Amino acid sequence: MVTTPRRCRGKLASVAMAAVVALSWPRQAAAQSKPFPHEAGYVAGFAPKQVSSAVAAAIYSKWKSEYLRSDCGDGMYRVEFQSPVGTTVSEGMGYGMLLTVYFGDKKEFDGLWKFARRNLNSNALLGWKVSCVGFDESVGGAGSATDGDVDIALALVAAVDQWGDAYRPSALEYLKAIKAHDFGTCRGSGRTMATNGDWDRGCSASNTSYWTPAYDRVFDEFTHDPFWRQAANDAVTLWLANRNDVTGLVANGVNQDGTVGAGQSYVDYNGCRVPWRAVLDYLWYGTEGAKNVTDRITDWVDARGPGHLFDGYNTDGTARAGSHWNGSDCFNGGYATAAMSKSQDRVDRFTAYFMSLPVDNYYETSLRALYALTLSGNFWRPGSTAAVRADVPKTPASAVVPETMQASPADSPRRGGSCTFGEGGGGLWPAAPLLFLWSRYKRRLRAACGRREGT
């Protein structure tokens, strides 16, 4: 039997299910323009049949009950990191602010932002590892981490849509700090790239899961600053330039010329987010380069079968030593969202496997909630006043890959597997957070050291 593809329009669940969710979801005291569910849909892509708004809400409720904490007092909320208990990382705060703004929990959103403001560093960015008493100085917790920062910024922009202009100054100020300290324009290539944090000099070994072209296009529209549009286009270009021709997998660390940075030619619990980061650019803006990234990855996944893949790969498709678990939400949910750019059949199959998996820690549950938000059609594009249906003509954003991208000796990476430092700086950056590489139940190590090629 041939099944007609179900394009991502506004109504992704039945009218009856939407009514049930609307009646059961807690009413918010504050007026909001997009109460959950808000199945606005996307400009392109396919929605899976398995993830309704009710399913997404149930996953969010689990995350909220297990990881959202108000133990710091004064109306503040934080996201529990678990390693050790009582700590919070900026990545988790970004996830929490995204989830609460999209699910319409204003009190919790405001409490998270209040906690973040209490823990801003000298660059006006949230320290990467903090607690109720401030930065965890033992791991350079005052330094920022760009992935958390961009998620926080998008959440603040979405809050302007959700609850009004009172959030606009905070969004603009945070974006100003991110542009100044979490991004750089590379001297050798002229590309605009995310650094690993405000302690990193960038342009070499940039963490590819920190690249958010869909967000960058939103930031461009919000600020009218073409810097963000260039960042978006350069991110897609570099994903395409770096990916493995067969598997489509993108290395964890990439230099400004598209080559592998610092020997990180693998995908771990950072890089497993790349498919989701990339597909959003297609869902929100129809960017063909982003679709090219995600389709190549899911072609490789489909050839093997999602249930036969592990939680860590070299970009050539060989499993990394110690990677043997096939139940990771970060990996499998990433593949499911990436399949939204390919076909109805593929996204349904990948999502069915993803939704069959158990989940039991902060990182996996947080991403499961965000992936479900995306799969259910509720991760609307900030700045869009209404659903943009898939049948509305739209000129897609594009990213062109140069025919050849060659590294020059002057632009080669200046650090290897262990921390080495270029001339003129002298020693470890004092705020450099240690990079937590997540394994199945362990914390991720954030980044250790870096050197900016020139901004």
C-alpha positions in Angstrom: 0.0 0.0 0.0 1.3 3.4 -0.9 1.2 6.0 1.8 0.8 9.6 0.8 3.6 11.7 2.3 2.4 13.9 5.1 4.1 17.2 4.7 4.8 19.3 7.8 1.9 21.7 7.8 0.2 23.2 10.9 -2.0 20.3 11.9 0.3 17.4 12.8 -2.1 15.7 15.3 -5.8 15.0 15.0 -8.2 17.7 16.0 -9.4 15.5 18.8 -5.9 15.0 20.2 -5.2 18.7 20.0 -8.3 19.4 21.9 -7.4 16.9 24.6 -3.9 18.5 25.0 -5.3 22.0 25.0 -7.8 21.1 27.8 -5.3 19.2 29.9 -2.2 21.5 29.6 -2.0 23.9 32.6 -3.3 27.4 31.8 -0.8 30.2 32.1 -1.6 33.3 34.1 0.4 35.5 31.8 -0.9 36.2 28.3 1.1 34.4 25.6 0.8 34.4 21.9 1.7 30.7 21.3 0.3 28.5 24.0 1.3 24.8 23.8 0.4 23.0 21.6 1.3 25.4 18.8 1.7 23.0 15.8 2.9 25.7 13.4 4.7 23.3 11.2 7.7 24.0 9.0 8.4 25.4 5.6 9.7 22.0 4.4 10.0 18.4 5.6 8.0 15.5 6.8 6.3 14.9 10.2 6.4 11.4 11.8 3.2 9.8 12.8 4.3 8.6 16.2 4.9 11.9 18.0 1.8 14.0 18.8 1.7 17.1 21.0 0.5 14.9 23.8 3.5 12.6 23.5 5.9 15.6 23.4 4.1 17.1 26.5 4.5 13.8 28.4 8.2 13.8 27.7 8.6 17.4 28.8 6.7 16.7 32.0 9.1 13.8 32.8 12.1 16.1 32.2 10.6 18.9 34.2 9.9 16.7 37.2 13.3 15.0 37.2 15.7 17.8 36.3 14.2 21.2 36.9 15.1 22.5 40.4 14.2 25.5 42.5 16.6 24.8 45.3 18.6 28.1 45.0 15.6 30.1 46.3 14.6 33.7 45.3 12.4 32.4 42.5 15.3 30.9 40.6 15.3 27.7 38.7 18.2 25.6 37.3 18.6 22.4 35.4 20.2 19.6 37.5 23.4 18.2 35.8 24.0 15.3 38.2 27.7 15.2 38.1 28.0 16.0 40.9 24.4 16.5 42.2 23.8 20.2 42.8 25.7 21.5 39.7 24.3 23.0 36.5 25.9 23.5 33.1 25.1 26.2 30.6 24.1 23.6 28.0 21.4 22.4 30.4 20.2 25.9 31.0 19.9 26.4 27.3 17.9 23.2 27.0 15.7 24.3 29.9 15.0 27.8 28.6 14.1 26.4 25.2 11.7 23.8 26.7 10.0 26.2 29.1 9.5 28.9 26.5 8.1 26.5 23.9 5.9 24.7 26.4 4.7 28.1 27.8 5.9 27.9 31.4 6.7 31.5 32.0 7.4 31.3 35.8 10.0 28.5 35.2 11.5 30.4 32.2 11.8 33.6 34.2 13.4 31.6 37.0 15.9 30.0 34.8 16.9 33.3 33.2 17.2 34.8 36.7 19.6 32.0 37.7 21.6 32.6 34.5 21.8 36.3 35.2 23.2 35.6 38.7 26.0 33.6 37.1 27.1 35.8 34.2 30.9 36.1 33.8 32.8 39.3 33.0 31.8 38.9 29.3 28.1 38.9 30.2 27.8 35.2 29.3 26.7 32.3 31.6 29.6 30.4 33.1 29.6 26.9 31.7 29.5 25.1 35.1 27.8 26.7 38.1 25.8 26.0 41.3 23.7 27.9 43.7 26.9 29.5 45.1 28.4 30.5 41.8 31.1 29.2 39.4 32.8 25.9 39.8 36.3 27.2 39.7 37.9 23.8 39.9 37.0 23.2 36.2 37.2 26.8 35.0 33.4 27.1 35.4 33.4 30.9 34.7 34.3 30.4 31.0 31.3 30.2 28.6 30.3 27.3 26.3 28.9 28.4 23.0 26.3 25.6 22.6 24.6 26.7 25.8 24.8 30.4 24.9 23.2 30.1 21.5 20.3 28.0 23.0 19.8 30.6 25.7 19.8 33.4 23.0 17.2 31.6 20.9 15.0 31.0 23.9 15.1 34.7 24.7 14.2 35.6 21.1 11.3 33.1 21.3 10.2 34.7 24.5 9.7 38.0 22.7 7.3 36.1 20.4 5.7 34.2 23.3 5.3 36.9 26.0 6.2 40.3 24.4 8.9 43.0 24.1 9.9 42.9 27.7 12.4 40.2 26.7 13.8 42.0 23.7 16.6 44.0 25.5 17.8 40.8 27.2 17.9 38.9 23.9 19.7 41.7 22.1 22.3 42.1 25.0 23.0 38.4 25.1 23.4 38.2 21.3 25.8 41.1 21.5 27.9 39.2 24.0 27.8 36.0 22.0 28.9 37.8 18.8 31.8 39.5 20.7 33.1 36.5 22.6 31.7 33.2 21.3 32.3 33.9 17.5 35.2 35.0 15.4 35.9 35.9 11.8 38.9 33.9 10.7 41.8 35.7 9.2 42.9 32.9 6.9 39.5 32.2 5.2 37.3 35.2 6.1 34.7 32.7 7.5 32.6 33.5 10.6 32.7 30.6 13.0 31.6 29.7 16.5 34.3 29.3 19.0 34.1 26.7 21.8 33.5 29.5 24.3 34.7 32.9 25.3 38.1 31.4 26.4 38.8 29.9 23.0 40.5 31.8 20.1 38.5 29.8 17.5 38.9 29.0 13.8 40.6 25.7 14.6 38.9 22.6 16.1 35.6 24.3 16.4 32.9 22.0 17.8 30.6 21.3 14.9 27.6 20.6 17.2 27.9 24.2 18.4 27.0 25.4 14.9 23.4 26.5 14.6 22.6 27.9 11.2 18.9 27.9 11.7 19.3 30.0 14.9 21.8 32.3 13.1 19.2 33.1 10.5 16.7 33.9 13.2 19.3 36.1 14.9 19.9 37.9 11.5 16.2 38.6 11.2 16.0 39.7 14.8 19.0 42.0 14.9 19.3 43.0 11.2 23.0 42.2 11.5 24.3 40.3 8.4 27.1 38.9 10.6 24.6 36.2 11.6 23.6 35.3 8.0 27.3 34.8 7.2 27.7 32.6 10.2 24.8 30.5 9.1 26.0 30.0 5.5 29.6 29.3 6.6 28.4 26.6 9.1 26.5 24.7 6.4 29.4 25.1 3.9 31.9 23.7 6.4 29.6 20.8 7.4 29.4 19.9 3.7 33.1 20.3 3.2 34.1 18.2 6.1 31.7 15.3 6.0 32.7 11.8 5.0 31.7 11.1 1.4 30.2 7.7 2.2 28.7 8.1 5.7 28.0 11.8 5.7 29.3 12.0 9.3 30.8 15.3 10.3 33.9 15.4 12.6 33.6 16.7 16.1 36.2 19.4 15.6 36.7 21.3 12.3 39.1 24.0 11.2 38.2 27.1 9.1 39.2 25.3 5.9 36.9 22.3 6.5 39.7 19.9 7.6 39.6 17.9 10.8 40.7 19.8 13.8 42.9 18.5 16.7 42.5 14.9 15.5 38.8 14.9 16.3 37.7 12.8 13.3 34.9 11.1 15.2 31.3 11.6 16.4 30.7 11.4 20.1 28.1 12.7 22.6 28.7 16.2 21.3 28.6 15.4 17.5 25.4 13.3 17.9 23.5 16.7 17.9 24.7 17.8 14.5 21.9 16.1 12.6 19.3 17.9 14.7 21.1 21.2 14.4 21.3 20.8 10.7 17.8 19.7 10.0 16.3 22.7 11.7 17.8 24.9 9.0 15.9 22.9 6.4 12.7 22.8 8.4 12.7 26.5 9.2 14.2 28.0 6.0 14.3 25.3 3.4 18.1 25.4 3.2 19.1 22.8 0.6 22.7 22.6 1.9 21.3 21.5 5.3 19.1 18.9 3.7 22.2 17.6 1.8 23.9 17.2 5.2 21.1 15.3 6.9 20.1 13.2 3.9 23.6 11.8 3.5 23.8 10.9 7.2 20.4 9.1 7.2 21.2 7.3 3.9 24.1 5.7 5.8 22.0 5.0 8.9 19.2 3.5 6.8 21.6 1.2 5.0 22.7 -0.3 8.4 19.4 0.1 10.3 19.0 2.4 13.3 18.9 -0.6 15.7 22.3 -1.8 14.6 24.2 1.4 15.3 26.3 2.4 18.3 26.9 5.5 20.4 30.1 6.6 18.8 31.7 6.5 15.4 34.7 7.5 13.4 33.6 9.5 10.5 34.4 6.6 8.1 31.7 4.6 9.8 33.8 2.4 12.0 32.7 2.2 15.6 34.9 4.0 18.2 36.5 1.9 20.9 34.2 1.4 23.8 31.1 2.4 21.8 28.6 -0.5 21.8 25.3 0.8 23.0 22.5 1.2 20.5 20.0 2.9 22.8 21.3 6.5 22.9 18.6 9.2 22.6 21.2 11.7 21.5 22.2 9.6 18.5 18.9 8.0 17.6 16.8 11.0 18.2 19.2 13.0 16.1 18.8 10.5 13.2 15.0 10.6 13.6 14.9 14.4 13.3 17.4 14.3 10.4 15.0 12.0 8.6 12.4 14.7 8.5 14.3 16.1 5.5 14.1 12.8 3.5 10.8 11.0 3.3 7.7 10.1 5.2 8.7 6.4 5.3 12.2 7.1 6.7 11.1 9.5 9.4 8.3 7.1 10.5 10.7 4.2 10.8 13.5 6.1 12.5 11.1 7.8 14.9 9.5 4.5 15.8 12.9 3.1 16.9 13.8 6.3 18.8 10.5 6.4 20.7 10.9 2.7 21.7 14.1 3.5 23.8 14.2 4.0 27.5 15.9 7.1 28.9 17.5 7.7 32.3 19.8 10.7 32.6 19.9 14.5 32.3 21.5 14.7 28.9 19.4 12.0 27.2 16.1 13.2 28.7 16.8 16.8 27.8 17.5 16.0 24.2 14.6 13.6 24.0 12.3 16.4 25.0 13.8 18.8 22.4 13.7 16.2 19.7 10.1 15.4 20.5 9.3 19.1 20.4 10.8 19.2 16.9 9.2 15.9 15.7 5.7 17.0 16.9 5.8 20.2 14.8 5.8 22.5 17.9 9.4 23.9 17.5 8.1 27.0 15.6 10.6 29.4 14.1 10.9 32.5 16.3 10.0 35.7 14.5 7.4 33.9 12.3 3.9 35.3 13.0 2.0 32.2 11.8 2.5 28.8 10.3 4.3 28.9 6.9 2.8 25.9 5.1 5.0 23.6 3.0 3.0 24.4 -0.1 3.8 28.2 0.1 6.6 29.0 -2.4 9.8 30.2 -0.7 13.2 30.8 -2.0 15.5 28.6 0.2 18.7 29.7 1.7 21.7 28.1 0.1 25.2 27.2 1.0 27.8 26.6 -1.8 30.7 24.3 -1.3 33.9 25.4 -3.0 35.3 22.9 -5.4 38.5 22.8 -3.5 39.3 23.8 0.1 42.9 23.5 0.9 44.6 24.4 4.2 47.5 26.7 4.1 50.4 26.2 6.5 49.6 29.5 8.2 46.0 28.3 8.9 46.8 24.8 10.1 45.6 23.8 13.6 48.0 24.8 16.4 47.0 22.2 18.9 47.0 18.4 18.9 45.5 15.8 21.2 47.2 17.4 24.2 47.1 21.1 24.8 49.9 23.1 23.1 50.0 26.8 22.7 50.9 29.2 19.9 53.3 32.1 20.2 52.4 35.3 22.0 49.9 33.9 24.5 51.7 31.9 27.0 50.0 29.2 28.8 46.5 27.9 29.5 43.6 30.4 29.2 42.5 30.9 32.8 38.8 30.5 32.2 39.2 27.5 29.9 36.5 24.9 30.8 37.5 21.3 30.6 35.5 19.6 27.8 33.2 16.9 29.1 32.9 14.0 26.6 29.7 12.2 27.5 29.5 8.5 27.6 26.3 6.7 28.3 26.1 7.6 31.9 29.0 10.0 32.4 29.3 13.7 32.1 30.7 15.5 29.1 34.0 17.2 29.2 33.7 20.7 27.7 36.8 22.0 26.0 40.3 22.3 27.4 42.3 24.9 25.5 42.3 26.8 22.3 43.8 29.6 20.3 42.0 32.1 18.0 43.5 32.4 14.6 42.5 36.1 14.3 39.2 38.0 14.5 
